[in-house]
Structure formats: structure tokens, C-alpha cells
Amino acid sequence: MDQTKNFEFKDLLNQTIHKEYSPEEFTSLTRDFTDLPHNLGGKILVLPYYLVPGSKEYLPSYPWTAGSINFLFGKLFSIPTSLLPFDPIHKESSILFLLPKLYQLEKFTAAVLSTLSSFFLFLLLQKKPFSKTNYESFLYVLLYSFCTSHFSNSSQALWQHTVIEFFLSILLYLLFHQSQNTFKYILVGVISAALIYSRPSSIFLLSFPAIYILQNFREWKWKLVFTGTFFGLSLLLFGLINYYYYHDVMGGYNLHKKAYALAGYTDLFSYPMIKGFLGLTLSPGFGYYLFSPFLLFPFLFYRKIENKTLLFLLILPELLILLFYSKYVFWEGGHSYGSRFLTDINLYSILTFSLLPLDVYKKRLIKYILIILIILSIGIQYYGTNQKEFVSIWNSCRYTSNFEKAFDFKNLPFLPNLNAPNCH
């Protein structure tokens, strides 16, 4: 996209910090997890967390799905006029010219993908076994779009979460679509592989589609050959791309993991599960169900749900993702708003919520409580999108542990006390 053909990721580096050190020099450095070390032939190369040393040059730590989609949008907008026209003034420093435009493009792409995820959810809700009317589907889509981290995280920046929600919405729609077209079964395989490539933990999100396919084996039968073949070929292709550019089939994620080990985090999944579980779900600082409290309703009124099998199948990937990240040392998601890692389960959460029969809300008290919780959810999610500067300052407040930060009732991300001594 750079018309000067002069862009290199090393242009992003602070050359006084991000350079090679001897092992002795490295041990004396003051470090934090935003700068990570890489062992290169006896020398320690320190890079920002978002870059790793590839086989030929510095490359992004994260999979290329988000960047590839962003690139396609950029090319699309370049048809009528060049999105990034050549500017001879910035020939020697193309990064200064590129970044502002790419930042705008990234925001737009994130918003488009989030909108498309909502659209596929709207279509999905009208399929069996959900069988919602257009009006009902639209209401659930509004809840998904503005009352969950789909709004405060996925729609605001092109995270891997944005891409995962987008891919998962298409996958679930295809799963319940009645078409027998061969292309549908091919797409299911390709998208499933793309989900795992985008973030390996997405394999837990595939637990629901896998069990659903097994339950409906008569319908799929030999067509599973197409799904399985293209799933395997897609994973092979992604692995080969990673190996060529990173010398590692898992790509930047694995190099990231090795860098954390060199920095002292030899086991990234050693956090006490109970503390991580509480922090991710119910803590005022990060709790998924505190930022979107209306999502607790299916658990409170599960006896009212008729299709218990579907309920438990939808909860399964939610539970697996939750347990997985409960053990993760950085379970809070770093510099973020709410339970960033649980953003991936938003679709399953809304589908679970949609299973509640409408007669649950006939009782006036329950209806009013739900309305209050929905308004609260909108307010919390809106704050995350509209007050990014305050959220950023809150993220920078110093605590002895993330668990302490999560349960500091006097300083919440959506009600920050920025005058606190640890926030200066």
C-alpha cells in the first residue's frame, strides 16, 4: 500500500531501546512486558510486544487475518482514487505518511466487520432452532451491537477479536443454513481454519459447530469430506506461510511465547484459576457479566428454557474459553476495557440469551430489572468507546496485582478515580 515501496517495520522502533544487548547487559535493564527479548545467536534483541524477528525482517507478532482484510478494504477504496497517493516529500520516511491514513482505514474496517457480524447474527436468529421474527431478531442484534464488548472493543479497533467475531458469525450462519450447496461445506472448513489461525484458542469456539455437525451427521455425511479437506488444506497453508516468514508453523504467537519465557514468564498459564475466573466474570474492573449484566439472565432463569440441549451446547464454548483464560497470567488482557479475551464469546452469549422465552418478562419486576440492566450495559459500553483517554489513564494506574486492580471498588474503569495516588 506504500507507494514509495519503502516501508519497513523497523521504522516503528525506538532505536535507543529496541536494539541488541549482550546477556549481561540485558539482565541489568529495567523491563516491562511491553518490550520483549528475543534470543538471536547469543545476543538479546529487545522489541516492542507487537513485533518479532521474522526469518528475513521484523514482522507483526499477531496473525495476518486482520491486516489482510484491512488491505482488501484499502485496495477497494483505491479503485476510484489512490488511498495513499505518492508523496515525494515523505519518500525517505514513508511511515510518517502512511500511519495516519492507515489508522483511519483500520477504524473503518473494524466498524464494517462489526456491522457485518451483527447482520449475520440477524440472519442466524431467524433460522431454526432459534426461529425469531424479524422484530425479535433486530432487538437481539441491538443488544449484541451496543450492550456487549462487541461495541466497546471489536467495533473500535481492528483486534483479532473483531475478525474472530466476524468469522464466527458467518460460520454459525452457514451451519444453520439449509442450503446443500457444496460451496457452503467448503467455506465451513476454510473459516474454521481461519479462526484457529487468527487465535489458536478459537479451537474452543469450534466445540459447538463440531458437536452440532456430529448431531446432524445424516445431513452432512459425505459432504464432511469437503469440510475436512479444506479445513486441513487451509491449516496447512497457514502453517507454511508462518514457517516461511517466521521459521515457526505457529508464527508470531510462538515467538511471542518464547520471548515471554526469556523475560521470566516460563509458564504463561500458571495463574490461580479461581482468581482468574472471578476477575474475568464478576470483578468490577474487568468482569464480563458486570459490564453486560443482562447476560446473566439465562443462568438465573435456565429452568424456563425449553431446549436444554441447545442451551448447554451454546454454553460449552463460553465455559471452555473462560476456563482457558482464567489460567492465563495476563487474563485481564493488558491495556483494554473489560474482559477483552471474552469478547470472542459474545455471539454465543447473545444466542444463549435469545433462548429465554418471552413470557419470562411478563412479570413486571423482572421486566423492569432487565430494562435497568440493559441501560446499565449500554452506559458502560458507551463509556468505553467515548472516553478512551480516561480509560487509558485508568489502565496505567499502578497496583501490586491485576486481581487487586480488578476489585478496587473505589476506582472503576467506567467510574475512574484518576486523582488516586497510584494513577499519577
N, C-alpha and C positions, 0 to 999 in steps of 0.2 A: 504493500500500500504506500510505502515511502517512494515517491517519485525520484528521489536522489539516489536510490539504491544504496544508501549509506548507513542504514540503521544497524546498530549492534546493541545487544542488551547490556554490554559493559558500560555503555554511555550512561546508564542509570546509577552507576556505582559512585560512592564517595571513595575516591582513590586513597585517601589518608587512613581510612578504616578498613575498607574491604580490599585486603591485599594478602600476600603470602607471609607467613611467620614461621620461624623455627619452632619445634615443640616447646623449647624453653621459653621463648618469647610469648607463646600462646598461653602458657599457664599463668603468666603474670598479668594477662589482660583482664580488665573488668568487662564482663559479658552479660548480655541478657538474651532471652530466647528469640528476639527479632533478628539477631545476627548469629549465623550458624557456621561451624567449622567443617571443612572437608579435607580429608587426608589425601594429598596428591604426591605420591612418591616421597614420603618423608617430610614434606612441607605441609603446613596447615594453611589452607585458603579460607578466609572468612568472607562470607557472602550474606546479603540480606536473605531472610527466610523464603522469599518468593523466587529466588534464583538458585540454580545448582550448576556445577560444572558438567556440561554435556560432553560427548565424545569429541566435538570439534570447537565448541564455543559455549559461553554461558547461555543457559536456557531456562524457561519457566519451571518452577517446582511442580506445577499442577498440570493435569491433563489438558489437551488442546481442544476439547469439545467446545468450551465457551469461546475461545479465540477463533475457532474455525467458523462458528455461527456468526460471530461479530464480523469476520472477514467477508462472509457471504452477503451480509446486510450492507457492508461498505461497498462491495462491488455493485450491488443492486442500485444503490444511490449514486454510484459513479456513472451510470448509463446516461442520464440526461446531462450531467456536468461532473467534472472531476471533483470528488470529495476532498482530495488532498492534492491540489494543483502544485506544480513545480514552482519553487520559490528560490531563486539563485542566492538570495541573501542568507538563507539558512543552509546552504549547501554543505558547509563544514560541520554543522551541528543540527542535523535533521531532527533530533529528539525534541528540541525546543519548539519546532514547528508541528511535529506530529502529535504530541501528547494532548494538547487542548482539544483538538478535533476528535481524537480517538476517545477521549474521556466523554465527550458529548455523544458519540456513537454508541459507546458501551452502555450509557444510561438509557438510550433509546431502545437498544436491543433487549436489555433487561425488561423494560416495560412491555415491549411487544411479546416476548416469550411468556411473561407472566399473564398477559391478557389471553394469549392462545391457550395456556394451561386452564384458565377459567372457562374458556369456550369449550374445550374438550370435556371438562367436568360437566358443563351444562348438557352436552350431548349424552354423556355417560349416564347421568341421573335419570334420563328418560328410557334407558334400556332396562330390560328385566335383569335381575330381580328387584331393582330399585323402583322402576315404574312410576316416576314422578311426573306430574303435569308440567307444562312449560312454566307456569307461575311458581309452582313449588321449587322447580329446578333453579329458577332465577334467584329466588330468595336464598337458597343454599349457596349458590355461587357468590352472592353478595357477602355472605358470612365468610366464605373462604377467601374472597378477594380483599376484604377490608378489616376482618376481625382476627386474622392469624398472622404469623410471621411471613406469610406469602406477600403481605403488604409491606411490612417494615424491613424485611430482608431481601426476599427474592426479586421484588419489583424495583428495588432502589439501586442495585448494582449487579453486575453480571458474575455472581458467585457460581460455583459448581452447583449450589443448591437450586439456583434458577433453572439451570439446564436439567438437573435431575427431576424437578417437579414437571418440567415441560415434557421430557421423555416419558415419565411415568404416566402422565395424563393421556398421552397418545396410546401407550401400551395398554392401559386399563380400558380405554375406549375400544380398541381393536379386540380385546379379549371378550367383551360382551357384545360386539357387533355380530350380527347374524350372517354376514357375508361369507361365502365359501371360496372367495377369490384367493388363488394361490399367493398373490402378492401380499395379502394380509398375513399369512403364516410366515412369509419371508421377513416382513417388517417386524413381527414379534421377536424373531431371533436376532435381527440386527440391533433393534432398540434395546433388548435385554443386555446384549454385549456392550453397547454404548453406555448403559447405566453403570455396569461394573467398571468399565474403563474410566468413566468420569469420577467415580469414587468407589473403591473396592468394597466399602461397607454396604453399597447398594445391593449386594448379593442378598442381604436380609430383606430388602424391599421386594425381591422376586419370590419370596416364600409364598405369598398369596397367589400370584399367577401360576406358579408351579403346582400348587395343590389344586387350584381351580381346573387346570388342564387335566390333571390326573382324575379328578372327579367327573370330567366330561370327556373321558378318553374315547368314547364311541364317536363323538362328533369330530375329534381331531384325528384319531387313528393314523393312517399313513401320512397325513399332512404334517405330522410331527417331524417327519423326515426333513421337510423344507425348513421348519423352525430350528431343529437341532443342527442341521448342516450349516445354515447361515449364521447361527449363533457361534458355532465353533470356528468357522472361517473368519468371522468378524473379530473374535478374540485373538485369533492367530495374527491377523493383520495388525491389530493394535499392539500386540506383543512385539512383532517385527519392527514396527515404527519406533517403539520405545527402545528396543535393543540397538537399532541403527543410530539413533540420536543420543541415547543415554548410556549405552552399554549395559542396560538392565531391562529385562522384559516388563518389570513393574514401573519403569520410568522414574520421573522425578520424585514420586512418593517414596520409593525405596531409598533413593539417595538422601531424601529428607530424613528418613528414619535413621540412617547411618550417621547423619550429621548430628542428630539429637543424641545418639549413643556416645559420640565423641565429646559432646558437650556435657555428658554426665547422666543423661536420661537413658540408661541402658534398657529399661523396661517401661515403655510408654503406657502400658495397661496394668499398672500396679496400684492405682488409686483405690481406696476403700469403696466398695460398691454401694453400700448404704448411703454414704455421704454424697457420692456422685448422683445416685438415684434421687435423693431428696433435693439436691441442688438443681438438677435438670427439670424436675417436675413441679415442686411446690415452693421453692425458695422465692422470696420477694425480689431478689436480684436477677434471677435467670429463669425461674420456673415456667415451663411451657404452659401449664394449666393455671398459672396465676396471670400470665399475660393474655391468655384466651380462656377465661374461666368457664364460659358456656360449654366448652368441650368436655366438661366433667359430667354433663347430664346423662350421656349413655351409660356411664358407670353407676350413677345414682339410681337410674330407672331401667336397668338392664332387664328386669323381670317383665317389663312391658313390651320388650322387643320380641316379636314372634319368631323371626328367622335367627335362632340362636347359633346355628352352624355358620351362617354368613357373618354374624357378629364376631365370633371367635376367630374366624379366618382373617377378618379385617384387623383385629386387634393384634394378631400374631406378629406381623412385620413391625408394628409400632413397639411392641414389647421387646423384640429382638434388637432393634436399633437402640432402644433406651438402655437395655442391659449392656450392650456393647460399649456405648459411650459413657456409661456410669463408671467403667473401669479406666477410662482414658484420663491420663494425667492432666490434660488441658480440656477437660469436659465442658468448661464454660464457653469454649470457642474463641478464646483470645479477645481481640478488640471487636466486640459485636454487641448486639442488642437482643436480649432474651436468649432462649436455648437455640442457638444457631444450628447446631447439629440436628435438632429435632424438626427443623424446617422440612426435611425430606419426608416426614410422615404426615404433612398437612392434608394431603388428599385422602389418605386412609382415615384420618380423624374426622373429616367432614362427611365421608361416606358412612362412617360409624354413627355419627350424629343424625344422619338422614334416616337411619333405621328406626328411630323413635316414632311411634305412631302419633298423629296429631292430637288424639284425644288426651294425651298426657297433659297438654296445655289447657284443657278445659277448666281445670281448677284455677281460680283467679290468682291465688297466691303464687302458684308455680309459674303462671304466665308472667306475672309482674317480676318475679325473681329472674326469669330468663331475659326479659327485656332489660333489666338493670345490668345483668352480666354482659349482654351484648353491647350495650352503650359503654360499659367499662372497657370491654375488649377493643372497641373502636378507638376510644380515647387513648389507651395505652399504645396501640399500634400506630396511631396517627402521631403521637409524640415522638416515636422513634424515627418517623420519616420527616418530621417538620422541625425537630430540634436536634439536629445531628451534632452541632457544636457542643451543646450541653452533655449529650450522651458521650461524646468523645472525651470530654473532661472527666466525666464520671468513670469512664473506663481507665483513666490514668490515675485515679485515686489509689493510694498505696495501702495494702493490707498484708498481714502476715500469711494469709492463705486465701484462695478463691472461695473456700467454704465460708470463711468469716465475712468476706465481701458479699456473698450470696445472701447472708442472713443479717445484714446490717439494716434494721428496720428504720434507722434514722437517716439513711442515705440510699434512696432507691433510684434506679436508672430513669424512671418516669416521674420521680419527685426528688431530684438530686439536691443534696445539701453541699453545694460547691464551696461553702465557707468552712467546711470541716478542715481541721489541721492537716489531715492526710491527703487533701486534694490540692495542696499548694505546692 
